[in-house]
């Protein structure tokens, strides 16, 4: 009887082992597909600006005797190459994040400071369009993570909020901390996102409307970078929207563990 039970247990273990192997292979297959898609998307995204750069260089060559044309083409050449440079660096950033090698979560970060820096980076563009950026970031919340990556993520949300806002409207940004969860909310009164698109905006290269996004110089990678960064920090990002009324993006991150009040970290005699 005991021998039979042993056989049954071994058989069960065997089946489980095979199931784990099968799961592993499915996961490997999925990752392989994701990687292939990524490469296909990258080549597609890079082809257009590269083609533009080469056409513009040719046009520049032919317009050599007409200074106003030369200036126009040179200007477009410069903006196409900046776009190319931005897309390339975003692709590199994203693949680093996806390879999970980017995060060294050992720095204590003041979230309010990161948010203030992200707002500063968007201030000039917002002011030029009469957009008021109102910030409430006095949470004193701290998290462990990579400050440069986190700044890129918050900056992407703020810069989207400004880009997709109407002129002379308002963008609200707030940081709160409650029960060990830090929340960064970015709220705009812009064009909004319809529900079908809302489910897909965090995908790589996804843009709601190609023409609209290209006008803003977007690559469709910004929110994907936000998602991966936040996930690498043990958090999540969510979006809500009412088309024509505005959108809200919220990042949630685990707060850095607090030291007990009776053990001040700065007391050198301890
Ligand atoms: P992009 O570089 O095109 O802005 P993102 O990944 O940052 O790429 O965003 C994906 C798409 O989601 C954008 O193309 C845009 O259509 C939509 N989107 C992002 N943020 C907002 C927002 N605050 N309001 C309206 N649409 C937005």
py3Dmol code that shows the C-alpha trace and the ligand (Angstrom):
import py3Dmol

protein = """\
ATOM      1  CA  UNK A   1       0.000   0.000   0.000  1.00  0.00           C
ATOM      2  CA  UNK A   2       2.757   2.388   1.004  1.00  0.00           C
ATOM      3  CA  UNK A   3       4.606   1.469  -2.191  1.00  0.00           C
ATOM      4  CA  UNK A   4       1.515   2.230  -4.282  1.00  0.00           C
ATOM      5  CA  UNK A   5       1.122   5.602  -2.592  1.00  0.00           C
ATOM      6  CA  UNK A   6       4.751   6.345  -3.272  1.00  0.00           C
ATOM      7  CA  UNK A   7       4.241   5.481  -6.957  1.00  0.00           C
ATOM      8  CA  UNK A   8       1.217   7.757  -7.143  1.00  0.00           C
ATOM      9  CA  UNK A   9       3.181  10.617  -5.550  1.00  0.00           C
ATOM     10  CA  UNK A  10       6.084  10.142  -7.940  1.00  0.00           C
ATOM     11  CA  UNK A  11       3.670  10.082 -10.889  1.00  0.00           C
ATOM     12  CA  UNK A  12       2.031  13.303  -9.630  1.00  0.00           C
ATOM     13  CA  UNK A  13       5.391  14.979  -9.225  1.00  0.00           C
ATOM     14  CA  UNK A  14       6.301  13.883 -12.753  1.00  0.00           C
ATOM     15  CA  UNK A  15       3.125  15.396 -14.199  1.00  0.00           C
ATOM     16  CA  UNK A  16       3.738  18.596 -12.274  1.00  0.00           C
ATOM     17  CA  UNK A  17       7.289  18.767 -13.536  1.00  0.00           C
ATOM     18  CA  UNK A  18       6.098  18.317 -17.134  1.00  0.00           C
ATOM     19  CA  UNK A  19       3.456  21.018 -16.577  1.00  0.00           C
ATOM     20  CA  UNK A  20       6.084  23.418 -15.270  1.00  0.00           C
ATOM     21  CA  UNK A  21       8.276  22.663 -18.279  1.00  0.00           C
ATOM     22  CA  UNK A  22       5.325  23.266 -20.602  1.00  0.00           C
ATOM     23  CA  UNK A  23       4.481  26.547 -18.854  1.00  0.00           C
ATOM     24  CA  UNK A  24       8.090  27.613 -19.182  1.00  0.00           C
ATOM     25  CA  UNK A  25       8.037  26.871 -22.888  1.00  0.00           C
ATOM     26  CA  UNK A  26       4.795  28.807 -23.402  1.00  0.00           C
ATOM     27  CA  UNK A  27       6.296  31.773 -21.518  1.00  0.00           C
ATOM     28  CA  UNK A  28       9.495  31.506 -23.568  1.00  0.00           C
ATOM     29  CA  UNK A  29       7.417  31.395 -26.743  1.00  0.00           C
ATOM     30  CA  UNK A  30       5.437  34.466 -25.645  1.00  0.00           C
ATOM     31  CA  UNK A  31       8.592  36.401 -24.827  1.00  0.00           C
ATOM     32  CA  UNK A  32      10.014  35.422 -28.181  1.00  0.00           C
ATOM     33  CA  UNK A  33       6.918  36.803 -29.921  1.00  0.00           C
ATOM     34  CA  UNK A  34       7.076  40.015 -27.881  1.00  0.00           C
ATOM     35  CA  UNK A  35      10.720  40.417 -28.894  1.00  0.00           C
ATOM     36  CA  UNK A  36       9.971  39.803 -32.574  1.00  0.00           C
ATOM     37  CA  UNK A  37       7.079  42.307 -32.518  1.00  0.00           C
ATOM     38  CA  UNK A  38       9.320  44.839 -30.845  1.00  0.00           C
ATOM     39  CA  UNK A  39      11.989  44.551 -33.524  1.00  0.00           C
ATOM     40  CA  UNK A  40       9.376  44.762 -36.305  1.00  0.00           C
ATOM     41  CA  UNK A  41       7.872  47.882 -34.699  1.00  0.00           C
ATOM     42  CA  UNK A  42      11.290  49.460 -34.262  1.00  0.00           C
ATOM     43  CA  UNK A  43      12.218  49.038 -37.915  1.00  0.00           C
ATOM     44  CA  UNK A  44       8.858  50.455 -38.939  1.00  0.00           C
ATOM     45  CA  UNK A  45       9.202  53.453 -36.611  1.00  0.00           C
ATOM     46  CA  UNK A  46      12.719  54.250 -37.743  1.00  0.00           C
ATOM     47  CA  UNK A  47      12.128  53.885 -41.472  1.00  0.00           C
ATOM     48  CA  UNK A  48      10.015  57.043 -41.849  1.00  0.00           C
ATOM     49  CA  UNK A  49      12.357  59.545 -40.187  1.00  0.00           C
ATOM     50  CA  UNK A  50      15.378  57.934 -41.871  1.00  0.00           C
ATOM     51  CA  UNK A  51      13.685  58.249 -45.269  1.00  0.00           C
ATOM     52  CA  UNK A  52      12.806  61.887 -44.501  1.00  0.00           C
ATOM     53  CA  UNK A  53      16.372  62.681 -43.513  1.00  0.00           C
ATOM     54  CA  UNK A  54      17.744  61.253 -46.718  1.00  0.00           C
ATOM     55  CA  UNK A  55      15.123  63.000 -48.912  1.00  0.00           C
ATOM     56  CA  UNK A  56      15.762  66.311 -47.149  1.00  0.00           C
ATOM     57  CA  UNK A  57      19.520  65.942 -47.605  1.00  0.00           C
ATOM     58  CA  UNK A  58      18.966  65.448 -51.339  1.00  0.00           C
ATOM     59  CA  UNK A  59      16.610  68.436 -51.527  1.00  0.00           C
ATOM     60  CA  UNK A  60      19.154  70.528 -49.631  1.00  0.00           C
ATOM     61  CA  UNK A  61      21.792  69.605 -52.152  1.00  0.00           C
ATOM     62  CA  UNK A  62      19.569  70.647 -55.077  1.00  0.00           C
ATOM     63  CA  UNK A  63      18.525  73.921 -53.435  1.00  0.00           C
ATOM     64  CA  UNK A  64      22.117  75.031 -52.830  1.00  0.00           C
ATOM     65  CA  UNK A  65      21.646  78.311 -54.783  1.00  0.00           C
ATOM     66  CA  UNK A  66      18.483  79.371 -52.972  1.00  0.00           C
ATOM     67  CA  UNK A  67      19.280  80.435 -49.401  1.00  0.00           C
ATOM     68  CA  UNK A  68      15.650  80.598 -48.138  1.00  0.00           C
ATOM     69  CA  UNK A  69      15.045  77.018 -49.328  1.00  0.00           C
ATOM     70  CA  UNK A  70      18.322  75.894 -47.791  1.00  0.00           C
ATOM     71  CA  UNK A  71      17.227  77.358 -44.441  1.00  0.00           C
ATOM     72  CA  UNK A  72      13.825  75.660 -44.656  1.00  0.00           C
ATOM     73  CA  UNK A  73      15.251  72.251 -45.504  1.00  0.00           C
ATOM     74  CA  UNK A  74      18.013  72.589 -42.929  1.00  0.00           C
ATOM     75  CA  UNK A  75      15.422  73.400 -40.274  1.00  0.00           C
ATOM     76  CA  UNK A  76      13.324  70.344 -41.172  1.00  0.00           C
ATOM     77  CA  UNK A  77      16.425  68.187 -41.347  1.00  0.00           C
ATOM     78  CA  UNK A  78      17.325  69.231 -37.838  1.00  0.00           C
ATOM     79  CA  UNK A  79      13.855  68.505 -36.446  1.00  0.00           C
ATOM     80  CA  UNK A  80      13.669  65.091 -38.181  1.00  0.00           C
ATOM     81  CA  UNK A  81      17.057  64.121 -36.811  1.00  0.00           C
ATOM     82  CA  UNK A  82      16.071  65.206 -33.279  1.00  0.00           C
ATOM     83  CA  UNK A  83      12.985  63.038 -33.614  1.00  0.00           C
ATOM     84  CA  UNK A  84      15.157  60.152 -34.744  1.00  0.00           C
ATOM     85  CA  UNK A  85      17.504  60.681 -31.819  1.00  0.00           C
ATOM     86  CA  UNK A  86      14.602  60.796 -29.357  1.00  0.00           C
ATOM     87  CA  UNK A  87      12.965  57.639 -30.693  1.00  0.00           C
ATOM     88  CA  UNK A  88      16.303  55.823 -30.604  1.00  0.00           C
ATOM     89  CA  UNK A  89      16.996  56.762 -27.008  1.00  0.00           C
ATOM     90  CA  UNK A  90      13.438  55.830 -25.979  1.00  0.00           C
ATOM     91  CA  UNK A  91      13.831  52.422 -27.647  1.00  0.00           C
ATOM     92  CA  UNK A  92      17.094  51.826 -25.810  1.00  0.00           C
ATOM     93  CA  UNK A  93      15.549  52.956 -22.514  1.00  0.00           C
ATOM     94  CA  UNK A  94      12.587  50.653 -23.006  1.00  0.00           C
ATOM     95  CA  UNK A  95      14.623  47.587 -23.881  1.00  0.00           C
ATOM     96  CA  UNK A  96      16.806  48.199 -20.830  1.00  0.00           C
ATOM     97  CA  UNK A  97      13.698  48.389 -18.673  1.00  0.00           C
ATOM     98  CA  UNK A  98      12.258  45.256 -20.208  1.00  0.00           C
ATOM     99  CA  UNK A  99      15.466  43.370 -19.611  1.00  0.00           C
ATOM    100  CA  UNK A 100      15.035  44.254 -15.899  1.00  0.00           C
ATOM    101  CA  UNK A 101      18.621  45.397 -15.712  1.00  0.00           C
ATOM    102  CA  UNK A 102      17.891  49.064 -15.356  1.00  0.00           C
ATOM    103  CA  UNK A 103      16.739  49.247 -11.809  1.00  0.00           C
ATOM    104  CA  UNK A 104      19.046  49.513  -8.878  1.00  0.00           C
ATOM    105  CA  UNK A 105      16.423  50.284  -6.261  1.00  0.00           C
ATOM    106  CA  UNK A 106      18.835  51.425  -3.605  1.00  0.00           C
ATOM    107  CA  UNK A 107      18.357  55.167  -3.520  1.00  0.00           C
ATOM    108  CA  UNK A 108      15.979  56.893  -1.162  1.00  0.00           C
ATOM    109  CA  UNK A 109      13.995  59.335  -3.292  1.00  0.00           C
ATOM    110  CA  UNK A 110      11.872  62.309  -2.252  1.00  0.00           C
ATOM    111  CA  UNK A 111       8.852  61.953  -4.509  1.00  0.00           C
ATOM    112  CA  UNK A 112       7.870  65.642  -4.134  1.00  0.00           C
ATOM    113  CA  UNK A 113      11.263  66.667  -5.587  1.00  0.00           C
ATOM    114  CA  UNK A 114      10.894  64.349  -8.585  1.00  0.00           C
ATOM    115  CA  UNK A 115       7.448  65.759  -9.321  1.00  0.00           C
ATOM    116  CA  UNK A 116       8.692  69.360  -8.960  1.00  0.00           C
ATOM    117  CA  UNK A 117      11.553  68.628 -11.382  1.00  0.00           C
ATOM    118  CA  UNK A 118       9.189  67.048 -13.927  1.00  0.00           C
ATOM    119  CA  UNK A 119       6.896  70.073 -13.714  1.00  0.00           C
ATOM    120  CA  UNK A 120       9.848  72.431 -14.203  1.00  0.00           C
ATOM    121  CA  UNK A 121      10.838  70.586 -17.369  1.00  0.00           C
ATOM    122  CA  UNK A 122       7.405  71.290 -18.867  1.00  0.00           C
ATOM    123  CA  UNK A 123       6.867  74.819 -17.591  1.00  0.00           C
ATOM    124  CA  UNK A 124       8.033  76.725 -20.675  1.00  0.00           C
ATOM    125  CA  UNK A 125       5.938  74.686 -23.122  1.00  0.00           C
ATOM    126  CA  UNK A 126       2.882  74.973 -20.850  1.00  0.00           C
ATOM    127  CA  UNK A 127       3.275  78.739 -20.401  1.00  0.00           C
ATOM    128  CA  UNK A 128       3.651  79.267 -24.138  1.00  0.00           C
ATOM    129  CA  UNK A 129       0.183  77.784 -24.578  1.00  0.00           C
ATOM    130  CA  UNK A 130      -1.399  79.494 -21.582  1.00  0.00           C
ATOM    131  CA  UNK A 131      -1.729  76.208 -19.680  1.00  0.00           C
ATOM    132  CA  UNK A 132      -1.665  76.605 -15.902  1.00  0.00           C
ATOM    133  CA  UNK A 133       0.189  73.781 -14.136  1.00  0.00           C
ATOM    134  CA  UNK A 134      -0.997  73.558 -10.519  1.00  0.00           C
ATOM    135  CA  UNK A 135       1.098  71.357  -8.225  1.00  0.00           C
ATOM    136  CA  UNK A 136       0.346  70.018  -4.753  1.00  0.00           C
ATOM    137  CA  UNK A 137       3.444  68.088  -3.764  1.00  0.00           C
ATOM    138  CA  UNK A 138       4.042  68.396  -0.047  1.00  0.00           C
ATOM    139  CA  UNK A 139       3.634  64.766   0.902  1.00  0.00           C
ATOM    140  CA  UNK A 140       7.232  64.266   2.134  1.00  0.00           C
ATOM    141  CA  UNK A 141       6.790  60.754   0.730  1.00  0.00           C
ATOM    142  CA  UNK A 142       9.897  58.698   0.061  1.00  0.00           C
ATOM    143  CA  UNK A 143      10.402  55.596  -2.043  1.00  0.00           C
ATOM    144  CA  UNK A 144      13.368  53.406  -2.926  1.00  0.00           C
ATOM    145  CA  UNK A 145      14.317  53.441  -6.573  1.00  0.00           C
ATOM    146  CA  UNK A 146      16.188  54.958  -9.459  1.00  0.00           C
ATOM    147  CA  UNK A 147      15.623  58.763  -9.457  1.00  0.00           C
ATOM    148  CA  UNK A 148      16.594  59.288 -13.105  1.00  0.00           C
ATOM    149  CA  UNK A 149      14.171  56.631 -14.328  1.00  0.00           C
ATOM    150  CA  UNK A 150      11.402  57.875 -12.094  1.00  0.00           C
ATOM    151  CA  UNK A 151      11.879  61.431 -13.343  1.00  0.00           C
ATOM    152  CA  UNK A 152      11.557  60.207 -16.951  1.00  0.00           C
ATOM    153  CA  UNK A 153       8.313  58.406 -16.046  1.00  0.00           C
ATOM    154  CA  UNK A 154       6.696  61.361 -14.246  1.00  0.00           C
ATOM    155  CA  UNK A 155       7.934  63.726 -16.931  1.00  0.00           C
ATOM    156  CA  UNK A 156       6.268  61.581 -19.613  1.00  0.00           C
ATOM    157  CA  UNK A 157       2.906  61.893 -17.851  1.00  0.00           C
ATOM    158  CA  UNK A 158       3.237  65.643 -17.314  1.00  0.00           C
ATOM    159  CA  UNK A 159       4.417  66.250 -20.855  1.00  0.00           C
ATOM    160  CA  UNK A 160       1.513  64.185 -22.266  1.00  0.00           C
ATOM    161  CA  UNK A 161      -0.934  66.105 -20.073  1.00  0.00           C
ATOM    162  CA  UNK A 162       0.395  69.378 -21.497  1.00  0.00           C
ATOM    163  CA  UNK A 163       0.609  68.099 -25.107  1.00  0.00           C
ATOM    164  CA  UNK A 164      -2.942  66.767 -25.155  1.00  0.00           C
ATOM    165  CA  UNK A 165      -4.440  69.740 -23.283  1.00  0.00           C
ATOM    166  CA  UNK A 166      -6.310  72.579 -24.917  1.00  0.00           C
ATOM    167  CA  UNK A 167      -4.655  75.992 -24.880  1.00  0.00           C
ATOM    168  CA  UNK A 168      -5.457  78.076 -21.775  1.00  0.00           C
ATOM    169  CA  UNK A 169      -6.621  75.080 -19.745  1.00  0.00           C
ATOM    170  CA  UNK A 170      -5.299  73.614 -16.502  1.00  0.00           C
ATOM    171  CA  UNK A 171      -3.167  70.627 -15.549  1.00  0.00           C
ATOM    172  CA  UNK A 172      -3.283  69.475 -11.918  1.00  0.00           C
ATOM    173  CA  UNK A 173      -0.570  67.376 -10.321  1.00  0.00           C
ATOM    174  CA  UNK A 174      -0.680  65.972  -6.814  1.00  0.00           C
ATOM    175  CA  UNK A 175       1.338  63.694  -4.560  1.00  0.00           C
ATOM    176  CA  UNK A 176      -0.262  61.924  -1.600  1.00  0.00           C
ATOM    177  CA  UNK A 177       0.849  59.182   0.739  1.00  0.00           C
ATOM    178  CA  UNK A 178      -1.474  56.921   2.649  1.00  0.00           C
ATOM    179  CA  UNK A 179      -1.055  53.496   4.296  1.00  0.00           C
ATOM    180  CA  UNK A 180       2.327  52.914   2.719  1.00  0.00           C
ATOM    181  CA  UNK A 181       1.202  53.778  -0.816  1.00  0.00           C
ATOM    182  CA  UNK A 182       2.496  56.868  -2.600  1.00  0.00           C
ATOM    183  CA  UNK A 183       0.217  58.242  -5.304  1.00  0.00           C
ATOM    184  CA  UNK A 184       1.212  60.651  -8.046  1.00  0.00           C
ATOM    185  CA  UNK A 185      -1.798  61.940  -9.981  1.00  0.00           C
ATOM    186  CA  UNK A 186      -1.643  63.944 -13.210  1.00  0.00           C
ATOM    187  CA  UNK A 187      -4.976  65.403 -14.295  1.00  0.00           C
ATOM    188  CA  UNK A 188      -5.697  67.319 -17.479  1.00  0.00           C
ATOM    189  CA  UNK A 189      -8.736  68.908 -19.119  1.00  0.00           C
ATOM    190  CA  UNK A 190      -7.616  67.962 -22.598  1.00  0.00           C
ATOM    191  CA  UNK A 191      -8.950  65.972 -25.515  1.00  0.00           C
ATOM    192  CA  UNK A 192      -9.322  62.732 -23.538  1.00  0.00           C
ATOM    193  CA  UNK A 193      -9.100  59.132 -24.732  1.00  0.00           C
ATOM    194  CA  UNK A 194     -11.957  56.832 -25.803  1.00  0.00           C
ATOM    195  CA  UNK A 195     -12.369  53.555 -23.914  1.00  0.00           C
ATOM    196  CA  UNK A 196     -11.061  51.218 -26.636  1.00  0.00           C
ATOM    197  CA  UNK A 197      -7.862  53.221 -26.888  1.00  0.00           C
ATOM    198  CA  UNK A 198      -7.538  53.577 -23.129  1.00  0.00           C
ATOM    199  CA  UNK A 199      -6.940  49.823 -22.876  1.00  0.00           C
ATOM    200  CA  UNK A 200      -4.075  50.015 -25.330  1.00  0.00           C
ATOM    201  CA  UNK A 201      -2.195  53.258 -24.679  1.00  0.00           C
ATOM    202  CA  UNK A 202       0.413  51.543 -22.478  1.00  0.00           C
ATOM    203  CA  UNK A 203       1.445  49.271 -25.363  1.00  0.00           C
ATOM    204  CA  UNK A 204       4.686  50.051 -27.136  1.00  0.00           C
ATOM    205  CA  UNK A 205       4.288  52.341 -30.149  1.00  0.00           C
ATOM    206  CA  UNK A 206       0.519  52.637 -29.624  1.00  0.00           C
ATOM    207  CA  UNK A 207      -0.876  56.040 -30.590  1.00  0.00           C
ATOM    208  CA  UNK A 208      -4.504  56.968 -30.534  1.00  0.00           C
ATOM    209  CA  UNK A 209      -4.331  58.923 -33.727  1.00  0.00           C
ATOM    210  CA  UNK A 210      -1.144  58.773 -35.752  1.00  0.00           C
ATOM    211  CA  UNK A 211      -1.566  62.231 -37.244  1.00  0.00           C
ATOM    212  CA  UNK A 212      -2.475  63.857 -33.944  1.00  0.00           C
ATOM    213  CA  UNK A 213       0.425  62.239 -32.132  1.00  0.00           C
ATOM    214  CA  UNK A 214       2.933  63.006 -34.845  1.00  0.00           C
ATOM    215  CA  UNK A 215       2.020  66.663 -34.513  1.00  0.00           C
ATOM    216  CA  UNK A 216       3.149  66.461 -30.918  1.00  0.00           C
ATOM    217  CA  UNK A 217       6.345  64.665 -32.001  1.00  0.00           C
ATOM    218  CA  UNK A 218       5.363  61.525 -30.077  1.00  0.00           C
ATOM    219  CA  UNK A 219       6.710  58.039 -30.647  1.00  0.00           C
ATOM    220  CA  UNK A 220       4.074  56.036 -28.799  1.00  0.00           C
ATOM    221  CA  UNK A 221       6.731  54.784 -26.370  1.00  0.00           C
ATOM    222  CA  UNK A 222       6.267  57.270 -23.530  1.00  0.00           C
ATOM    223  CA  UNK A 223       3.527  55.449 -21.627  1.00  0.00           C
ATOM    224  CA  UNK A 224       5.164  52.089 -22.186  1.00  0.00           C
ATOM    225  CA  UNK A 225       8.272  53.481 -20.491  1.00  0.00           C
ATOM    226  CA  UNK A 226       6.093  54.773 -17.636  1.00  0.00           C
ATOM    227  CA  UNK A 227       4.484  51.340 -17.198  1.00  0.00           C
ATOM    228  CA  UNK A 228       7.744  49.404 -17.156  1.00  0.00           C
ATOM    229  CA  UNK A 229       9.483  51.872 -14.845  1.00  0.00           C
ATOM    230  CA  UNK A 230       6.630  51.836 -12.369  1.00  0.00           C
ATOM    231  CA  UNK A 231       6.393  48.043 -12.465  1.00  0.00           C
ATOM    232  CA  UNK A 232      10.139  47.750 -11.896  1.00  0.00           C
ATOM    233  CA  UNK A 233       9.607  49.882  -8.778  1.00  0.00           C
ATOM    234  CA  UNK A 234       6.931  47.486  -7.511  1.00  0.00           C
ATOM    235  CA  UNK A 235       4.054  49.797  -8.423  1.00  0.00           C
ATOM    236  CA  UNK A 236       1.358  50.284 -11.031  1.00  0.00           C
ATOM    237  CA  UNK A 237      -0.009  52.990 -13.312  1.00  0.00           C
ATOM    238  CA  UNK A 238      -3.661  53.499 -14.270  1.00  0.00           C
ATOM    239  CA  UNK A 239      -5.570  55.845 -16.528  1.00  0.00           C
ATOM    240  CA  UNK A 240      -9.117  57.179 -16.583  1.00  0.00           C
ATOM    241  CA  UNK A 241     -10.567  59.452 -19.198  1.00  0.00           C
ATOM    242  CA  UNK A 242     -13.658  61.192 -20.509  1.00  0.00           C
ATOM    243  CA  UNK A 243     -13.308  61.967 -24.198  1.00  0.00           C
ATOM    244  CA  UNK A 244     -13.466  65.695 -24.753  1.00  0.00           C
ATOM    245  CA  UNK A 245     -13.235  66.380 -21.007  1.00  0.00           C
ATOM    246  CA  UNK A 246      -9.795  65.207 -19.945  1.00  0.00           C
ATOM    247  CA  UNK A 247      -7.685  62.389 -18.561  1.00  0.00           C
ATOM    248  CA  UNK A 248      -6.246  61.305 -15.227  1.00  0.00           C
ATOM    249  CA  UNK A 249      -3.127  59.206 -14.856  1.00  0.00           C
ATOM    250  CA  UNK A 250      -2.165  57.804 -11.461  1.00  0.00           C
ATOM    251  CA  UNK A 251       1.114  56.161 -10.488  1.00  0.00           C
ATOM    252  CA  UNK A 252       1.078  54.116  -7.261  1.00  0.00           C
ATOM    253  CA  UNK A 253       4.324  53.127  -5.591  1.00  0.00           C
ATOM    254  CA  UNK A 254       5.222  51.431  -2.315  1.00  0.00           C
ATOM    255  CA  UNK A 255       6.495  53.929   0.258  1.00  0.00           C
ATOM    256  CA  UNK A 256      10.002  53.343   1.663  1.00  0.00           C
ATOM    257  CA  UNK A 257       9.785  51.568   5.030  1.00  0.00           C
ATOM    258  CA  UNK A 258       9.823  54.095   7.885  1.00  0.00           C
ATOM    259  CA  UNK A 259      12.299  53.887  10.748  1.00  0.00           C
ATOM    260  CA  UNK A 260      10.615  53.571  14.145  1.00  0.00           C
ATOM    261  CA  UNK A 261      10.241  57.022  15.753  1.00  0.00           C
ATOM    262  CA  UNK A 262      12.354  56.077  18.811  1.00  0.00           C
ATOM    263  CA  UNK A 263      15.354  55.136  16.663  1.00  0.00           C
ATOM    264  CA  UNK A 264      16.551  58.311  14.988  1.00  0.00           C
ATOM    265  CA  UNK A 265      18.822  57.392  12.077  1.00  0.00           C
ATOM    266  CA  UNK A 266      21.042  60.413  12.648  1.00  0.00           C
ATOM    267  CA  UNK A 267      22.066  59.741  16.270  1.00  0.00           C
ATOM    268  CA  UNK A 268      25.815  58.996  16.044  1.00  0.00           C
ATOM    269  CA  UNK A 269      25.998  57.505  19.570  1.00  0.00           C
ATOM    270  CA  UNK A 270      23.707  54.644  18.709  1.00  0.00           C
TER     271      UNK A 270
END
"""
ligand_1 = """\
27
LIG
P 3.206 59.649 -27.563
O 4.691 59.764 -27.631
O 2.549 59.445 -28.892
O 2.562 60.707 -26.741
P 2.601 57.841 -25.371
O 2.970 56.405 -25.173
O 3.101 58.812 -24.365
O 3.025 58.225 -26.836
O 1.023 57.920 -25.425
C 0.302 57.033 -26.259
C -0.930 57.715 -26.804
O -1.866 57.925 -25.748
C -0.655 59.089 -27.387
O -0.333 59.000 -28.742
C -1.954 59.822 -27.157
O -2.810 59.631 -28.243
C -2.554 59.150 -25.937
N -2.379 59.962 -24.714
C -1.392 59.871 -23.800
N -1.557 60.745 -22.796
C -2.692 61.431 -23.075
C -3.433 62.478 -22.402
N -3.038 63.006 -21.240
N -4.566 62.913 -23.026
C -4.996 62.387 -24.182
N -4.349 61.397 -24.857
C -3.235 60.927 -24.311
"""
view = py3Dmol.view(width=600, height=400)
view.addModel(protein, "pdb")
view.setStyle({"model": 0}, {"cartoon": {"style": "trace"}})
view.addModel(ligand_1, "xyz")
view.setStyle({"model": 1}, {"stick": {}})
view.zoomTo()
view.show()
